[in-house]
Every structure is written in C-alpha cells, then in structure tokens.
Amino acid sequence: MTEQGQAEPQRRHRRRTARHTVVGGLGALGLTVGMITTGTTLSTANAATWPTPTSSEGVSSTIQVSGTKDYGMKRFYGTGDLAGDGQEEGQDPILRLTDGAVLKNVIIGAPGADGIHCQGSCTLQNVWWEDVGEDAATFRGGTGATYHVVGGGAKKAADKVFQHNGGGTLNISNFAVQEFKTLYRSCGDCSTQYTRKVNLNTIDVTGTGSTARLVGINVNRNDVATLRGITIRNDAGRKVIPCQKYNNNTAVGTGPDSTNCLYSSSDVTYR
C-alpha cells in the first residue's frame, strides 16, 4: 500500500497484462549464501542466493493466512484482479496475514500486486519478492504490534519495499535488497498516525547508482530507526541514504543522530 492512508480502498486498480516471470539465471548473479531455512545467516561478504521456486501458482483473489504456513518455496503471482505490477493505489495483496500469523518459504513473482499485508503482528521468514509491485509488504497492526522479516530478499521495487502503515515495531534481519528506491517507509500521511520503530540488522544492499533510501522515518512523530550490520555494494557515489528523516512527507535531513537515526559509520560497510 502507498503512503496515502491506512484503510483498504474499495476501488479496483487498473488491470495490467500479467507477467509471469520464470526464474532462470538468478544464481548467475554471483550470490553464494544459502537460504535461511537451513539456519544459514546472510554473510556480510556475499549477498544471499536467490532461490528457484519448487512450483508456481497464479492467484486471482487474496489468500488468507492464519497460524503458521510453510509453502516450501512455492511461487505465487497475480492474475485477474491481482495482475497489477505498478504503483496504482488500492491494489489488493497476494497474501493477507491475520494477527500472529507466520509465513515461511514463499516467493512472490510478477505481477506482485500489493504483495503481503500483515493485519497485526506477523513473521515473514525466508520470503522473496522477484519483482515488487505496489509494495512488497504492508504492516497494519496496532500500537503494540511486532513484525519480523527474517531472511529473504526483494528487488525491482519502483518505490517502496516495506510500508509501515500501522503502529508497533518492525524487525528486519538477514535480508537482501536490489533495484529499489526505499527499503522501509513509515507512512507519512495515513489517516491514523503512530510513533513507529524499525530495526535493521545484517542487510545486504546493492546500489544502482541512483538515489535510494534504506529507511524513511517521521521525526516529527518520534519514529526511531536502528541500523546494524549494513553492507552496501555498487555504490561508489554514496547514493544509498541509510536514514532519511521526514516531517510526514517533507524531507528534513539525513544521517545518524542520538534520537531518531541510531547508527554510526561502523554500522555501514561499503564494498
């Protein structure tokens, strides 16, 4: 979901022609570390291995997930009303998780619609987005919600990867991101606003030579971002901004401080 509100819009997005992209050659990117399901953590020396799906399934209406669901590296991609792959507002997700749900070993292919919605606290373990649609995941729980993204990766995000519309804390660890504009954004103008927290730990980032942001937080709402173990590749021009500060949607500065953007130069390694 985009930043323009927390409630689910009722109108449908403009349908696009489905693009069911089969993974082939992702392993040729020089990526060497195994998947999180084996207990392997993301190396600071090498990016994560992009997995090959065990099977693929088109999804025309949102899949509801509760409890713990392990899909064994199955790929889902949008069809019909979920065949959007752009930034239109109001797209529905491929999967919607109820409060407390745990989702494991999933690949979201293209078209990706609005990825995954967490309606409350949730855990996304070893989830991969091959081509992010509107957003990869949107977090919509209340003030006390806790969300965990453990392992996995995302690429081809024309705008945001993770959109935090609700309250609570998002923890992202052992995650790889490529071809993106913003990894995490605290909603700037949702109808209900919160003080939000995000923790990044062991994140592998590949720059594109264009400006990108790891986190965007609202300092006027006392958001806090903590960054540890960030590895940034292919960014000789330092175009990747670790922490972008906003007053809602107005950019007001970048860089570490002792209040909102909690990290130091030693927490970010360039390769």
Residue pairs with C-beta under 8 A, 6 or more apart in sequence:
1 89
1 91
1 114
1 117
1 134
1 135
1 138
1 140
1 163
1 165
2 87
2 89
2 134
2 135
2 159
2 160
2 163
3 163
3 165
3 185
3 187
3 188
3 189
3 190
3 249
4 89
4 189
4 190
5 165
5 189
5 190
5 191
6 140
6 165
6 166
6 187
6 190
6 191
6 192
7 191
8 90
8 92
9 89
9 90
10 90
11 90
12 81
12 90
13 84
13 88
13 89
13 90
13 91
14 84
14 88
15 80
15 81
15 83
15 84
16 83
16 84
16 85
16 86
16 111
17 83
18 58
18 77
18 78
18 79
18 83
18 111
19 85
19 110
19 111
19 131
20 56
20 58
20 77
20 109
20 110
21 77
21 109
21 110
21 130
21 131
22 56
23 50
23 51
23 52
23 53
23 75
23 107
23 109
23 130
26 50
26 51
26 52
27 49
27 50
27 52
29 47
29 50
30 46
30 47
31 46
31 47
31 48
31 49
31 50
31 176
32 43
32 46
32 47
32 49
33 40
33 42
33 43
33 46
33 47
33 48
33 49
34 40
34 49
35 48
35 49
35 51
35 73
35 105
35 126
35 151
36 42
36 125
36 126
36 150
36 151
36 152
36 174
37 104
37 105
37 125
37 126
37 151
41 174
41 202
42 48
42 151
42 174
42 175
42 176
42 202
42 203
42 204
44 202
44 204
44 229
44 231
44 269
47 176
47 178
47 204
47 206
47 233
48 151
48 152
48 153
48 174
48 175
48 176
48 204
50 128
50 130
50 153
51 73
51 107
51 128
52 73
53 73
53 74
53 75
53 107
53 109
54 72
54 73
54 74
55 74
55 75
56 74
56 75
56 76
56 77
56 109
57 74
57 75
57 76
57 77
58 76
58 77
58 78
58 79
59 76
59 77
59 78
59 79
59 82
59 94
60 78
60 79
60 80
60 81
60 82
61 80
61 81
61 82
61 92
62 82
62 92
62 93
62 94
62 95
62 96
63 76
63 94
63 95
63 96
64 95
64 96
64 98
65 95
65 96
65 97
65 98
65 101
65 103
66 97
66 98
66 100
66 101
67 100
67 101
67 102
68 101
68 102
68 104
69 101
69 102
69 103
69 104
70 104
70 105
71 103
71 104
71 105
71 106
72 105
73 105
73 106
73 107
74 105
74 106
74 107
75 106
75 107
75 108
75 109
75 130
76 94
76 95
76 106
76 107
76 108
76 109
77 94
77 108
77 109
77 110
77 111
77 112
78 84
78 85
78 94
78 111
78 112
78 113
78 133
79 111
81 92
82 91
82 92
82 94
82 111
82 113
83 111
83 113
84 91
84 111
84 113
84 114
84 133
84 134
85 110
85 111
85 112
85 113
85 131
85 133
86 133
86 134
86 158
87 134
87 158
87 159
88 134
89 134
91 113
91 114
91 133
91 134
92 113
92 114
93 113
93 114
93 115
93 116
93 117
93 138
94 108
94 112
94 113
94 114
94 115
94 116
95 103
95 106
95 115
95 116
95 117
96 116
96 117
96 119
97 103
97 116
97 117
97 118
97 119
97 122
98 119
98 120
99 119
99 120
99 121
99 122
99 141
99 145
100 120
100 121
100 122
101 118
101 122
101 123
102 122
102 123
102 125
103 116
103 122
103 123
103 124
103 125
103 127
104 125
104 126
104 127
105 125
105 126
105 127
106 126
106 127
106 128
107 127
107 128
107 129
107 130
108 115
108 116
108 127
108 128
108 129
108 130
108 136
109 130
109 131
110 130
110 131
110 133
110 156
111 131
111 133
112 129
112 130
112 131
112 132
112 133
112 134
112 136
113 133
113 134
114 133
114 134
114 135
114 138
115 129
115 132
115 133
115 134
115 135
115 136
115 137
115 138
116 124
116 127
116 136
116 137
116 138
117 137
117 138
117 140
118 124
118 137
118 138
118 139
118 140
118 141
118 145
118 147
119 140
119 141
120 140
120 141
120 142
120 145
121 141
121 145
121 146
121 147
121 168
122 139
122 141
122 147
122 148
123 147
123 148
123 149
123 150
124 137
124 147
124 148
124 149
124 150
124 152
125 148
125 150
125 151
125 152
126 150
126 151
126 152
127 137
127 149
127 151
127 152
128 152
128 153
128 154
129 136
129 152
129 153
129 154
129 155
129 157
129 161
130 155
130 156
131 155
131 156
132 154
132 155
132 156
132 157
132 158
132 161
132 180
134 159
135 157
135 159
135 160
135 161
135 162
135 163
136 154
136 157
136 160
136 161
136 162
137 149
137 161
137 162
137 163
138 162
138 163
138 164
138 165
139 145
139 147
139 162
139 163
139 164
139 165
139 166
139 168
139 170
140 165
140 166
141 147
141 166
141 167
141 168
142 166
142 167
142 168
143 167
143 168
143 194
144 167
144 168
145 166
145 167
145 168
145 169
146 168
146 169
146 171
147 168
147 169
147 170
147 171
148 171
148 173
149 162
149 170
149 171
149 172
149 173
149 175
150 173
150 174
151 173
151 174
151 175
152 175
152 176
153 175
153 176
153 177
153 178
153 204
154 161
154 175
154 176
154 177
154 178
154 180
155 177
155 178
155 179
155 180
156 178
156 179
156 180
157 177
157 179
157 180
157 181
157 182
158 181
159 181
159 182
160 181
160 182
160 183
160 184
160 185
161 177
161 180
161 182
161 183
161 184
162 170
162 172
162 183
162 184
162 185
163 185
163 187
164 170
164 184
164 185
164 186
164 187
164 196
164 198
165 187
165 190
166 194
167 194
167 195
167 196
168 194
168 196
168 197
169 196
169 197
169 198
169 199
170 184
170 196
170 197
170 198
170 199
171 198
171 199
171 201
172 183
172 184
172 198
172 199
172 200
172 201
172 203
173 199
173 200
173 201
173 202
173 203
174 201
174 202
175 200
175 202
175 203
175 204
176 203
176 204
176 205
176 206
177 183
177 203
177 204
177 205
177 206
178 205
178 206
178 208
179 206
179 208
180 212
181 211
181 212
181 213
182 212
182 213
182 214
182 215
182 216
182 244
183 200
183 203
183 205
183 212
183 213
183 214
183 215
184 198
184 200
184 214
184 215
184 216
184 225
185 213
185 215
185 216
186 196
186 198
186 215
186 216
186 217
186 218
186 221
186 223
186 246
187 193
188 218
188 246
188 248
188 249
189 248
189 249
193 218
193 221
194 221
195 221
195 222
195 223
195 224
196 217
196 218
196 221
196 223
196 224
197 223
197 224
197 225
197 226
198 215
198 217
198 223
198 224
198 225
198 226
199 225
199 226
199 228
200 214
200 215
200 225
200 226
200 227
200 228
200 230
201 228
201 229
202 228
202 229
203 214
203 227
203 229
203 230
203 231
204 231
204 233
205 214
205 230
205 231
205 232
205 233
205 235
205 240
206 232
206 233
206 234
207 232
207 233
207 234
207 235
207 239
207 240
208 234
208 239
209 234
209 235
209 237
209 239
210 239
211 239
211 240
211 241
212 239
212 240
212 241
213 240
213 241
213 243
213 244
214 227
214 230
214 240
214 241
214 242
214 243
215 225
215 227
215 242
215 243
215 244
215 261
216 244
216 245
216 246
217 223
217 224
217 225
217 243
217 244
217 245
217 246
217 260
217 261
218 246
218 247
218 248
219 245
219 246
219 247
219 252
219 253
219 259
219 260
220 246
220 247
220 248
221 248
222 260
223 260
224 259
224 260
224 262
225 243
225 260
225 261
225 262
225 263
226 262
226 263
227 242
227 243
227 261
227 262
227 263
227 267
227 268
228 263
228 267
229 267
230 242
230 263
230 267
230 268
230 269
231 269
231 271
232 240
232 268
232 269
232 270
232 271
233 270
233 271
235 270
238 270
241 254
242 254
242 255
242 256
242 261
242 263
242 268
243 254
243 255
243 256
243 260
243 261
243 263
244 251
244 254
245 251
245 252
245 253
245 254
245 260
245 261
246 252
254 261
255 261
256 262
256 263
256 264
256 265
